[in-house]
Amino acid sequence: MDEQNKNGMFTYYKVGRSARIFPIDYSDNEFAALAGCDVRTARKVLGIDCLKPILLKQLCTSEVKSEHAEDGDEVIPVPAETARFLSAFYQITQKSTEYRRIINRPENVSESTKRQFTTELCQALCQQITSSSDTSNRVVNDFYRRTLFYNNTFNRAVLEDIWETQLLPKYQILRKLAQQVPFEMQAQVLLDCLQQMDNAIFYLSSQPKNSPKEAQKAEQELQGILEQLLSGRVRKRSGGNSQAVYQVYNSQVDERTSMERAFRALNAPGSNQVLMTASRDAYLRHLTEKLSPSPMEDAYKTLHDYLAFTGYELTEEELNSYITDQCRRHCQQIIDSVTFFPLEKNADAPLTEKRNYLTDLIDWTIQNRISGIFQNFEADFQETLHLIRYLNAAQRFFRQHVCQEPLLWSILDGIPLQKDGVANASATSRKYFLMFSQYLQNACSVLYPDTPDIRDSDSEIINFQDWLSERLFQDGLAAVMFFDKEDRFNGFSSSYKPENILHAIKVCNTYISDKQARPPIEQVLQMLPDIMTVLLCQLLKHILDDSVSECRDYFLAFYSWLQKVSHP
């Protein structure tokens, strides 16, 4: 009956005139039970003009009909790959009187009705094969999902359903809600929507267009789907006679049984339902693995997850951790941008392997809220960020080329001071202590709002030196460790101590008081860059703490509302 080939395939010779091509195919009784109808009706479904020719292609002419058989007595197979499709076909025909005519009187059914039937059949199949609750048919679902997303008719029907059931209703909700808010808010929402739509239209207009094809009839489209499901079957002629043979991959059904041995056992008298089920699964699993996911399958999975809220729901603790991690990454980019250290590859986000609509929604929320917060921060502290960036660059240069002080001054003189309207930095290092003093005041106003101003408004002298030094040390150390930047500061915990900060503040006050003083350049670069960078870490940590809470509360409210809208 079969002979082994070296390429992992075996040749199967069909035995006898029966409805089954392979032993794992469905009998009329099995198909009737699957479809939920009697055997006579099942045979009528298989004999429909648009289905029968495709199914009979798998057989030889001599097997289809005996010499003396009457019309309608053909042996029509139900290949294992087609059972789900044929069952869904029958079930959709039962939705209306018009659809039932597709079985009984197809010549009386209009083309528009047949086309609508085809669309509903594809949509029903899509719903079945993407259902997360249907775990009992996982292998079948995987095969259908992998195969059908290569079919244009199926893809078109699936997307039509999303346009009709998802996009248009959301537009109606948007318009209704917009009419209930002030006009200026409506205008802003319209602007946001139009911008997104214009971007989408421009993107689509710039993509290669499909060549126009002659429209197929609904029956041809159904045949195309059935042929797609059967495309993995390899049928040949045996020598010069009319006998058909089939090339079958010799999958491992279980630890002891190959597909070849399973075929032999299932052809023998007696039934073994366990072996039958395992063999069908192994066969479909191989066909699935042969195909790579189509671009449409990948795109639809993302779209489906977005619409269906698939996956588990996060606890508040997991949500806080996830948002905090994303915010930390954003802050690390700011820190690295002023210290000239490349952004390190951080550990993957905790939910990377559990991507679903929920995690995508969190990412979207962060991008739209957290990014805006830090962009405002960068705008407000733009001059200070420039200053820190230049001082860090000069510090690195000074440590490498300490003897080239004139060149170093040329770097420091290039710091822009937009706020003061000054084109270049002062030629004296005293100016840097003044800028540090102002930065310290601004930062402390944010970090310690309940304490008095740390500077005298008249003399610009820094007060509360001991308390401030200790507080900046403790909070600075926590912020640097939070952002995993200890290595950046080269032994930060041993060299950056309260006494170092206190000494820098006292030196700063000395040169602020003496308007003629010009401190040695090494004092500027040894004291200020690290203190100012650590202070930046503290500011970012402070903003992050507030932002995580704000983002979490917004997200929970948004997600709760979406659940009500999507699942009323």
TIVO-185132 format. One line per 10 residues: number of its first residue (from 1); for each residue y, x, z of C-alpha. Coordinates in nm, 4 decimals. Layout:
<rs>
NUM	Y X Z; ...
</rs>
This chain:
<rs>
1	0.0000 0.0000 0.0000; 0.2408 0.2834 0.0686; 0.2756 0.6577 0.0210; 0.4909 0.8974 0.2193; 0.7729 1.0904 0.0504; 0.9308 1.4120 0.1726; 1.2823 1.2654 0.1964; 1.2054 1.0365 0.4888; 1.1360 0.7353 0.2653; 0.8112 0.5591 0.1938
11	0.7229 0.3435 -0.1048; 0.6300 -0.0132 -0.0217; 0.4252 -0.2279 -0.2599; 0.4760 -0.5972 -0.2022; 0.1480 -0.7731 -0.1292; 0.0774 -1.1290 -0.2413; 0.2940 -1.4148 -0.3598; 0.4892 -1.5100 -0.0486; 0.8531 -1.5708 0.0387; 0.8711 -1.2377 0.2183
21	0.9618 -0.9244 0.0279; 0.9149 -0.7048 0.3342; 0.7001 -0.8041 0.6309; 1.0202 -0.8072 0.8398; 1.1888 -1.0711 0.6215; 1.2246 -1.4305 0.7418; 0.9781 -1.7035 0.6627; 1.0979 -2.0521 0.5713; 1.0123 -2.1704 0.9208; 1.2034 -1.8864 1.0871
31	1.5067 -1.9448 0.8686; 1.4987 -2.3204 0.9353; 1.4897 -2.2547 1.3110; 1.7779 -2.0071 1.2836; 1.9911 -2.2468 1.0779; 1.9031 -2.5488 1.2886; 1.7503 -2.7622 1.0122; 1.4072 -2.8681 0.8869; 1.2083 -2.6573 0.6421; 1.2710 -2.8917 0.3506
41	1.6472 -2.8635 0.3987; 1.6153 -2.4884 0.4392; 1.4462 -2.4648 0.1002; 1.7231 -2.6748 -0.0572; 1.9821 -2.4319 0.0811; 1.7942 -2.1347 -0.0659; 1.7676 -2.3134 -0.3990; 2.1427 -2.3637 -0.4478; 2.2483 -2.2316 -0.7887; 2.4926 -1.9738 -0.6531
51	2.2424 -1.8284 -0.4001; 1.9036 -1.8471 -0.5723; 1.9651 -1.5936 -0.8547; 2.0753 -1.3227 -0.6119; 1.7781 -1.3768 -0.3802; 1.5306 -1.3867 -0.6705; 1.6598 -1.0551 -0.8062; 1.4618 -0.8850 -0.5310; 1.1335 -1.0177 -0.6756; 0.9431 -0.9670 -0.9980
61	0.9364 -1.2483 -1.2509; 0.5625 -1.3003 -1.1979; 0.6190 -1.3535 -0.8269; 0.8920 -1.6102 -0.8674; 0.7004 -1.8875 -1.0361; 0.3434 -1.9373 -1.1419; 0.2561 -2.0536 -1.4924; 0.1770 -2.4093 -1.3877; 0.4368 -2.4512 -1.1126; 0.6837 -2.7349 -1.1434
71	1.0605 -2.6882 -1.1387; 1.1908 -2.6178 -0.7915; 0.8639 -2.4633 -0.6780; 0.9972 -2.1082 -0.6841; 0.9242 -1.8734 -0.4004; 1.2737 -1.7851 -0.2714; 1.2883 -1.5044 -0.0137; 1.5105 -1.4700 0.2935; 1.5663 -1.0938 0.3303; 1.6334 -0.9818 0.6875
81	1.9888 -0.8766 0.5936; 2.0785 -1.2237 0.4634; 1.9463 -1.4548 0.7358; 2.2735 -1.4652 0.9328; 2.4768 -1.5330 0.6167; 2.2445 -1.8080 0.4905; 2.2344 -1.9731 0.8319; 2.6146 -1.9736 0.8555; 2.6293 -2.1084 0.5001; 2.4214 -2.4120 0.5987
91	2.6135 -2.4705 0.9208; 2.9511 -2.4752 0.7419; 2.8183 -2.7291 0.4926; 2.7632 -2.9674 0.7835; 3.1327 -2.9740 0.8753; 3.2245 -3.2459 0.6258; 3.0838 -3.4848 0.3691; 3.2554 -3.2884 0.0932; 3.0915 -2.9641 0.2067; 2.7473 -3.1279 0.2290
101	2.7713 -3.1987 -0.1417; 2.7559 -2.8225 -0.2003; 2.3858 -2.8504 -0.1161; 2.3070 -3.1920 -0.2574; 2.5464 -3.2353 -0.5525; 2.7294 -2.9064 -0.6175; 2.8366 -3.0237 -0.9637; 3.0528 -3.2910 -0.7961; 3.2418 -3.0436 -0.5755; 3.5836 -2.9217 -0.6939
111	3.6647 -2.5538 -0.7286; 3.9372 -2.5792 -0.4613; 3.6860 -2.7251 -0.2140; 3.4353 -2.4503 -0.2909; 3.7064 -2.1888 -0.2417; 3.8088 -2.3373 0.0913; 3.4420 -2.3462 0.1902; 3.4062 -1.9773 0.1072; 3.7125 -1.8950 0.3180; 3.5807 -2.0895 0.6187
121	3.2380 -1.9276 0.5832; 3.3912 -1.5789 0.5917; 3.6077 -1.6683 0.8896; 3.3084 -1.8095 1.0777; 3.1065 -1.4945 1.0070; 3.3956 -1.2773 1.1229; 3.4221 -1.4708 1.4474; 3.0506 -1.4254 1.5102; 3.0296 -1.0545 1.4351; 3.3413 -0.9603 1.6343
131	3.2539 -1.1656 1.9413; 3.2344 -0.9461 2.2508; 3.0183 -1.2051 2.4312; 2.7377 -1.2062 2.1707; 2.5393 -0.9135 2.3094; 2.1961 -1.0495 2.2124; 2.2653 -0.9924 1.8402; 2.4482 -0.6616 1.8676; 2.2433 -0.4872 1.5950; 2.2925 -0.7746 1.3488
141	2.6631 -0.7937 1.4316; 2.7043 -0.4198 1.3789; 2.5340 -0.4384 1.0384; 2.7410 -0.7355 0.9215; 3.0656 -0.5876 1.0487; 3.0003 -0.2532 0.8822; 2.8916 -0.4136 0.5530; 3.1219 -0.7134 0.5103; 3.4464 -0.5253 0.5687; 3.3732 -0.3534 0.2365
151	3.3914 -0.6928 0.0632; 3.7298 -0.8019 -0.0727; 3.6574 -1.1746 -0.0492; 3.5650 -1.1402 0.3165; 3.8698 -0.9254 0.3962; 4.1096 -1.1639 0.2263; 3.9709 -1.4637 0.4174; 3.9912 -1.2804 0.7500; 4.3540 -1.1799 0.7007; 4.4517 -1.5259 0.5750
161	4.3231 -1.6648 0.9039; 4.5382 -1.4245 1.1062; 4.8492 -1.5029 0.9029; 4.7966 -1.8755 0.9560; 4.6755 -1.8875 1.3158; 4.8655 -1.5953 1.4712; 5.1806 -1.4954 1.2863; 5.3246 -1.8337 1.1884; 5.2732 -1.9939 1.5350; 5.4443 -1.6943 1.7003
171	5.7377 -1.7408 1.4640; 5.7677 -2.1052 1.5722; 5.7587 -2.0050 1.9406; 6.0209 -1.7357 1.8786; 6.2554 -1.9777 1.7061; 6.2152 -2.2431 1.9761; 6.2836 -1.9978 2.2594; 6.5810 -1.8423 2.0773; 6.7519 -2.1792 2.0628; 6.7462 -2.1960 2.4427
181	6.9435 -1.8749 2.5122; 7.3057 -1.7691 2.4492; 7.4069 -1.7038 2.0894; 7.4668 -1.3322 2.1417; 7.1116 -1.2942 2.2721; 6.9786 -1.4836 1.9698; 7.1727 -1.2476 1.7458; 7.0223 -0.9403 1.9142; 6.6683 -1.0793 1.8877; 6.7245 -1.1615 1.5217
191	6.8514 -0.8084 1.4626; 6.5396 -0.6596 1.6266; 6.3095 -0.8855 1.4231; 6.4897 -0.8176 1.0958; 6.4755 -0.4427 1.1543; 6.1008 -0.4572 1.2138; 6.0498 -0.6795 0.9105; 6.2640 -0.4556 0.6886; 6.0633 -0.1529 0.7992; 5.7389 -0.3386 0.7214
201	5.8687 -0.4562 0.3829; 5.9858 -0.1067 0.2901; 5.6524 0.0407 0.4003; 5.4557 -0.2105 0.1918; 5.6838 -0.1736 -0.1099; 5.6243 0.2016 -0.1159; 5.2423 0.1722 -0.1117; 5.0229 0.1775 -0.4259; 4.9586 -0.1759 -0.5478; 4.6176 -0.3170 -0.6336
211	4.5651 -0.3657 -1.0044; 4.5617 -0.7352 -1.0935; 4.2090 -0.8603 -1.1461; 4.0794 -1.1721 -1.3089; 4.0281 -1.4339 -1.0399; 3.6647 -1.5044 -0.9644; 3.5216 -1.8467 -0.9073; 3.4176 -1.9336 -0.5522; 3.0492 -1.9182 -0.6479; 3.0943 -1.5654 -0.7833
221	3.2649 -1.4608 -0.4614; 2.9742 -1.5964 -0.2560; 2.7318 -1.4087 -0.4782; 2.9349 -1.0918 -0.4274; 2.9023 -1.1232 -0.0499; 2.5271 -1.1798 -0.0737; 2.4863 -0.8809 -0.3051; 2.6907 -0.6690 -0.0632; 2.4463 -0.7533 0.2145; 2.1519 -0.6605 -0.0064
231	2.3047 -0.3389 -0.1425; 2.0903 -0.1220 0.0860; 1.7621 -0.2376 -0.0714; 1.6169 -0.0012 -0.3306; 1.3902 -0.1865 -0.5778; 1.1960 -0.0187 -0.8598; 0.9359 -0.0967 -1.1225; 0.5891 0.0457 -1.0747; 0.4941 0.2241 -1.3954; 0.4812 0.0047 -1.7022
241	0.3725 -0.3173 -1.5304; 0.5879 -0.5847 -1.3759; 0.5029 -0.5042 -1.0164; 0.8072 -0.4265 -0.7988; 0.8031 -0.1476 -0.5426; 1.0634 -0.0666 -0.2782; 1.1946 0.2525 -0.1243; 1.2248 0.2068 0.2528; 1.3586 0.4551 0.5082; 1.0864 0.5425 0.7551
251	1.2856 0.4700 1.0710; 1.1327 0.5154 1.4134; 1.0761 0.1663 1.5504; 0.9703 0.2864 1.8944; 0.8246 0.6019 2.0471; 0.4859 0.5546 1.8799; 0.5585 0.3465 1.5716; 0.7344 0.4340 1.2464; 0.8627 0.1717 1.0030; 0.5742 0.2493 0.7677
261	0.3176 0.1841 1.0391; 0.5082 -0.1268 1.1477; 0.4986 -0.2659 0.7928; 0.1230 -0.2088 0.7826; 0.0717 -0.3796 1.1178; 0.2958 -0.6750 1.0374; 0.1123 -0.7336 0.7080; -0.2144 -0.7709 0.8954; -0.3271 -1.1130 1.0258; -0.1812 -1.2232 1.3564
271	0.1781 -1.2198 1.4739; 0.3519 -0.9636 1.6904; 0.7023 -1.0923 1.7607; 0.8017 -0.7920 1.9715; 0.7159 -0.5514 1.6903; 0.8851 -0.7830 1.4369; 1.2126 -0.7871 1.6348; 1.2055 -0.4105 1.6952; 1.1353 -0.3419 1.3267; 1.4198 -0.5646 1.2099
281	1.6568 -0.3918 1.4509; 1.5478 -0.0449 1.3364; 1.5849 -0.1440 0.9713; 1.9349 -0.2917 1.0134; 2.0418 -0.0055 1.2361; 1.9555 0.2435 0.9621; 2.1492 0.0452 0.7004; 2.4476 0.0377 0.9355; 2.4356 0.4119 0.9994; 2.4232 0.4832 0.6248
291	2.7735 0.3393 0.5852; 3.0882 0.4906 0.7316; 3.3345 0.2404 0.8787; 3.5673 0.1157 0.6087; 3.9448 0.1515 0.6589; 3.9590 -0.2265 0.6903; 3.6987 -0.2307 0.9682; 3.8964 0.0240 1.1700; 4.2238 -0.1589 1.1086; 4.0744 -0.4960 1.1975
301	3.9269 -0.3650 1.5221; 4.2724 -0.2621 1.6397; 4.4166 -0.5934 1.5262; 4.1337 -0.7911 1.6864; 4.1702 -0.6094 2.0169; 4.5428 -0.6779 2.0114; 4.4899 -1.0496 1.9586; 4.1808 -1.1017 2.1722; 4.2723 -0.9006 2.4854; 3.9297 -0.7400 2.4716
311	3.8169 -0.4947 2.7364; 3.8458 -0.4963 3.1113; 4.1657 -0.5683 3.3007; 4.3361 -0.2962 3.5030; 4.3860 -0.3079 3.8762; 4.7386 -0.2495 4.0032; 4.6295 0.0941 4.1256; 4.4953 0.1883 3.7805; 4.8087 0.0503 3.6179; 5.0359 0.2573 3.8442
321	4.8306 0.5680 3.7746; 4.8365 0.5122 3.3997; 5.2111 0.4451 3.3795; 5.2873 0.7380 3.6105; 5.0822 0.9700 3.3900; 5.2650 0.8581 3.0756; 5.6057 0.8973 3.2442; 5.5081 1.2408 3.3718; 5.4325 1.3509 3.0161; 5.7773 1.2382 2.9051
331	5.9429 1.4318 3.1875; 5.7344 1.7401 3.1156; 5.8695 1.7407 2.7612; 6.2267 1.7453 2.8952; 6.1452 2.0267 3.1395; 5.9713 2.2316 2.8725; 6.2631 2.1807 2.6339; 6.5070 2.3534 2.8738; 6.2693 2.6284 2.9847; 6.1480 2.7251 2.6354
341	5.7855 2.6751 2.7328; 5.5698 2.4871 2.4792; 5.4432 2.1525 2.5980; 5.1013 2.2114 2.7412; 4.8039 1.9998 2.6418; 4.7641 1.7725 2.9380; 4.4413 1.6079 3.0381; 4.3644 1.2947 2.8441; 4.5058 0.9730 2.9800; 4.2601 0.8026 3.2175
351	4.1957 0.5176 2.9734; 4.1571 0.7153 2.6511; 3.7920 0.6161 2.6117; 3.8636 0.2523 2.6944; 4.1291 0.1749 2.4383; 4.2043 -0.1930 2.3985; 4.4947 -0.4276 2.3623; 4.5867 -0.3816 2.7269; 4.6285 -0.0038 2.7053; 4.8155 -0.0344 2.3737
361	5.0485 -0.2860 2.5359; 5.1161 -0.0441 2.8225; 5.1978 0.2315 2.5738; 5.4317 -0.0012 2.3872; 5.6017 -0.1055 2.7124; 5.6502 0.2561 2.8140; 5.7945 0.3514 2.4781; 6.0426 0.0660 2.4840; 6.1488 0.0878 2.8485; 6.0693 0.4297 2.9922
371	6.1833 0.6173 2.6841; 6.5102 0.4268 2.6927; 6.5641 0.5202 3.0561; 6.5096 0.8902 2.9964; 6.7154 0.8844 2.6784; 7.0039 0.7506 2.8854; 6.9406 1.0268 3.1385; 6.9482 1.2914 2.8668; 7.2737 1.1444 2.7314; 7.4396 1.1410 3.0768
381	7.3232 1.4947 3.1585; 7.3518 1.6346 2.8065; 7.6016 1.9031 2.9020; 7.3949 2.0066 3.2035; 7.0749 2.0237 2.9994; 7.2549 2.2525 2.7520; 7.3717 2.4656 3.0417; 7.0234 2.4955 3.1952; 6.8735 2.5722 2.8567; 7.1223 2.8545 2.7892
391	7.0900 2.9998 3.1386; 6.7110 3.0045 3.1141; 6.7348 3.1759 2.7756; 6.9780 3.4322 2.9153; 6.7602 3.4874 3.2214; 6.4579 3.5648 3.0053; 6.6658 3.7978 2.7894; 6.8129 3.9699 3.0960; 6.4699 4.0373 3.2423; 6.3521 4.1893 2.9147
401	6.6722 4.3754 2.8140; 6.8626 4.4363 3.1357; 7.0530 4.7311 2.9869; 7.2101 4.5263 2.7052; 7.4674 4.3367 2.9103; 7.7299 4.2967 2.6296; 7.4792 4.1124 2.4141; 7.3882 3.8943 2.7121; 7.7532 3.7933 2.7619; 7.7708 3.6918 2.3973
411	7.4825 3.4490 2.4629; 7.6429 3.3057 2.7760; 7.9812 3.2684 2.6051; 7.8223 3.0358 2.3493; 7.7498 2.7508 2.5945; 7.9292 2.4353 2.4737; 8.1260 2.2416 2.7346; 8.1968 1.9161 2.5592; 8.3015 1.7296 2.8714; 8.5914 1.9647 2.9423
421	8.6827 1.9855 2.5774; 8.6363 2.3628 2.5892; 8.4822 2.5188 2.2804; 8.3105 2.8075 2.4607; 8.2108 2.9033 2.8117; 8.4493 3.0990 3.0291; 8.4282 3.4739 2.9953; 8.3721 3.5060 3.3723; 8.0514 3.4315 3.5565; 8.2609 3.2549 3.8212
431	8.2728 2.9635 3.5764; 7.8987 2.9252 3.6041; 7.9126 2.8920 3.9812; 8.1755 2.6196 3.9377; 7.9524 2.4345 3.6939; 7.6563 2.4752 3.9295; 7.8622 2.3315 4.2140; 7.9557 2.0261 4.0067; 7.5960 1.9777 3.8921; 7.4769 2.0006 4.2528
441	7.7258 1.7322 4.3564; 7.6236 1.4978 4.0745; 7.2529 1.5481 4.1412; 7.2856 1.4928 4.5165; 7.4771 1.1702 4.4535; 7.1659 1.0436 4.2731; 6.9027 1.1977 4.5009; 7.0710 1.1372 4.8372; 7.3082 0.8422 4.7901; 7.3333 0.7723 5.1660
451	7.4755 1.1148 5.2505; 7.8438 1.2158 5.2250; 7.9651 1.4173 4.9271; 7.8413 1.7721 4.9576; 8.1680 1.9175 4.8202; 8.5239 1.9068 4.9435; 8.7249 1.7241 4.6828; 9.0095 1.9739 4.7137; 8.8470 2.3123 4.7670; 8.5188 2.2403 4.5787
461	8.3383 2.4264 4.8590; 7.9759 2.3156 4.9185; 7.9153 2.1783 5.2709; 7.5985 2.0989 5.4727; 7.4557 2.4275 5.3578; 7.1591 2.4565 5.5967; 7.0498 2.0929 5.5577; 7.0969 2.1034 5.1835; 6.9001 2.4277 5.1418; 6.6041 2.2931 5.3376
471	6.6103 1.9565 5.1604; 6.6332 2.1066 4.8130; 6.3434 2.3374 4.8933; 6.1122 2.0633 5.0208; 6.1921 1.8106 4.7490; 6.2064 2.0746 4.4772; 5.8643 2.2115 4.5659; 5.7171 1.8584 4.5562; 5.8756 1.7861 4.2162; 5.7613 2.1137 4.0583
481	5.4062 2.0581 4.1797; 5.4128 1.6953 4.0623; 5.4957 1.8089 3.7096; 5.2418 2.0957 3.7210; 5.5104 2.3569 3.6586; 5.4347 2.6101 3.9353; 5.3372 2.8722 3.6770; 5.6700 2.8340 3.5002; 5.8575 2.9660 3.8037; 5.6453 3.2780 3.8521
491	5.5393 3.2492 4.2117; 5.7869 2.9725 4.2883; 5.6455 2.8956 4.6355; 5.6842 3.2577 4.7513; 6.0248 3.3443 4.6027; 6.1988 3.0071 4.6086; 6.2633 2.9488 4.9797; 6.5348 2.7792 5.1870; 6.6939 3.1138 5.2627; 6.7178 3.1946 4.8901
501	6.8866 2.8635 4.8181; 7.1192 2.9075 5.1179; 7.2174 3.2543 4.9977; 7.2928 3.1190 4.6488; 7.5139 2.8428 4.7934; 7.7073 3.0942 5.0078; 7.7590 3.3242 4.7084; 7.8689 3.0232 4.5053; 8.1283 2.9301 4.7710; 8.2549 3.2883 4.7853
511	8.3326 3.3048 4.4142; 8.4670 2.9498 4.3983; 8.7190 3.0411 4.6676; 8.8265 3.3630 4.4979; 8.9751 3.2608 4.1636; 9.0036 3.6232 4.0476; 8.6456 3.7219 4.1257; 8.3974 3.8104 3.8579; 8.0483 3.8324 4.0124; 7.7888 4.0660 3.8669
521	7.5945 3.8997 3.5893; 7.2625 3.9550 3.7663; 7.3797 3.7276 4.0499; 7.4313 3.4429 3.8059; 7.0914 3.4857 3.6429; 6.8925 3.5631 3.9566; 7.0212 3.2607 4.1485; 7.1229 2.9740 3.9240; 6.8625 2.9079 3.6466; 6.5657 2.8396 3.8749
531	6.7674 2.6328 4.1243; 6.9184 2.4231 3.8467; 6.5832 2.3756 3.6728; 6.4111 2.2735 3.9960; 6.6971 2.0343 4.0646; 6.6350 1.8852 3.7196; 6.2697 1.8333 3.8186; 6.3855 1.6481 4.1298; 6.6124 1.4223 3.9255; 6.3344 1.3438 3.6798
541	6.0918 1.2722 3.9651; 6.3466 1.0373 4.1259; 6.4014 0.8470 3.8020; 6.0285 0.8388 3.7335; 5.9531 0.6805 4.0730; 6.1977 0.3983 4.0049; 6.0832 0.3596 3.6460; 5.7133 0.3249 3.7287; 5.7826 0.0320 3.9575; 6.0167 -0.1303 3.7068
551	5.7765 -0.0773 3.4183; 5.4785 -0.2091 3.6168; 5.6604 -0.5272 3.7227; 5.7847 -0.5889 3.3703; 5.4437 -0.5252 3.2217; 5.2624 -0.7573 3.4637; 5.5095 -1.0385 3.3930; 5.4883 -0.9788 3.0168; 5.1083 -0.9602 3.0158; 5.0751 -1.2737 3.2280
561	5.3015 -1.4625 2.9889; 5.1091 -1.3406 2.6842; 4.7816 -1.4562 2.8357; 4.9228 -1.8066 2.8828; 5.0561 -1.8162 2.5270; 4.7426 -1.6744 2.3654; 4.4891 -1.8549 2.5849; 4.6453 -2.1870 2.6913
</rs>
